């Protein structure tokens, strides 16, 4: 459909044995890349729509345990389908959706962006993680005020878990004594197990390592809501819809 215009646009510079794009050629290449991507998606859609007997669903998530639990349920429902999981930040997951690198994202309270289809998935309480022998292990739960004076190991600024802990403590007038920041849930658990302080994770993310105990914090604010997201224009794709149906049933 473009051939009638080619004679008016010079797309290449030829010199010796090399050929390079002109400015117009660079622009045309960028435009057509999007067209080729849409064509490939159309082909994948048609192929996967055949009774869901084959196909691939790509999931991006901010929480490994949440993603793996969904993957298990999806595989049980559709054993013939393939599933890949990539773990990353909220920003990288949203970008992956927009770039068509992933099909479904699992996020914590994602922003209401235009063109983003969002469905509530599940909520998880935040628990305090303490080493064996800590005084809290003798109690069924603690109050937010009990956090005062404890040596805390927190996630990096921007972490939704950290935000919830900071907000709850601020409203109760509880100062936080953060002695270390670690951008990994698993590393925080190991640090707590080594007696370095107290950490916080959601219940589903708690791994019962030797030397660890989880204690519920009796504060409704200390919870996290996870959502499933996809691009609105893709929400009715058979594979994507199948994953949503399994997750939300």
BELRAZI-V425757 format. One record per residue. RES is the residue in three letters. OMEGA is omega as a letter, one per 30 degrees, with the letter a starting at -180 (none if undefined). Layout:
((RES OMEGA) (RES OMEGA))
This chain:
((UNK a) (UNK a) (UNK a) (UNK a) (UNK a) (UNK a) (UNK l) (UNK a) (UNK l) (UNK a) (UNK a) (UNK l) (UNK l) (UNK l) (UNK a) (UNK a) (UNK a) (UNK l) (UNK l) (UNK a) (UNK l) (UNK l) (UNK l) (UNK l) (UNK l) (UNK a) (UNK l) (UNK l) (UNK a) (UNK a) (UNK a) (UNK l) (UNK l) (UNK l) (UNK l) (UNK l) (UNK l) (UNK l) (UNK l) (UNK l) (UNK l) (UNK l) (UNK l) (UNK l) (UNK a) (UNK l) (UNK a) (UNK a) (UNK a) (UNK l) (UNK l) (UNK l) (UNK l) (UNK l) (UNK a) (UNK l) (UNK a) (UNK a) (UNK l) (UNK a) (UNK l) (UNK a) (UNK l) (UNK a) (UNK l) (UNK a) (UNK a) (UNK l) (UNK l) (UNK l) (UNK l) (UNK a) (UNK a) (UNK l) (UNK l) (UNK a) (UNK a) (UNK a) (UNK a) (UNK a) (UNK l) (UNK a) (UNK l) (UNK a) (UNK l) (UNK a) (UNK a) (UNK l) (UNK l) (UNK a) (UNK a) (UNK l) (UNK l) (UNK l) (UNK l) (UNK l) (UNK a) (UNK l) (UNK a) (UNK l) (UNK l) (UNK a) (UNK a) (UNK l) (UNK l) (UNK a) (UNK l) (UNK l) (UNK a) (UNK l) (UNK a) (UNK a) (UNK l) (UNK l) (UNK a) (UNK l) (UNK a) (UNK l) (UNK l) (UNK a) (UNK a) (UNK l) (UNK a) (UNK l) (UNK l) (UNK l) (UNK l) (UNK l) (UNK a) (UNK l) (UNK l) (UNK l) (UNK l) (UNK a) (UNK a) (UNK a) (UNK l) (UNK a) (UNK l) (UNK l) (UNK l) (UNK l) (UNK l) (UNK a) (UNK l) (UNK a) (UNK a) (UNK l) (UNK l) (UNK l) (UNK a) (UNK l) (UNK a) (UNK l) (UNK l) (UNK l) (UNK a) (UNK l) (UNK a) (UNK l) (UNK l) (UNK l) (UNK a) (UNK l) (UNK a) (UNK a) (UNK a) (UNK a) (UNK l) (UNK a) (UNK l) (UNK a) (UNK a) (UNK l) (UNK l) (UNK l) (UNK a) (UNK a) (UNK a) (UNK l) (UNK l) (UNK a) (UNK a) (UNK l) (UNK a) (UNK l) (UNK l) (UNK l) (UNK l) (UNK l) (UNK l) (UNK l) (UNK l) (UNK l) (UNK a) (UNK a) (UNK a) (UNK l) (UNK a) (UNK l) (UNK l) (UNK a) (UNK a) (UNK a) (UNK a) (UNK l) (UNK a) (UNK l) (UNK l) (UNK l) (UNK a) (UNK l) (UNK l) (UNK a) (UNK a) (UNK l) (UNK a) (UNK a) (UNK a) (UNK l) (UNK a) (UNK l) (UNK a) (UNK a) (UNK l) (UNK l) (UNK l) (UNK a) (UNK l) (UNK l) (UNK a) (UNK a) (UNK a) (UNK a) (UNK l) (UNK l) (UNK a) (UNK a) (UNK a) (UNK l) (UNK l) (UNK l) (UNK l) (UNK a) (UNK l) (UNK a) (UNK a) (UNK a) (UNK none))
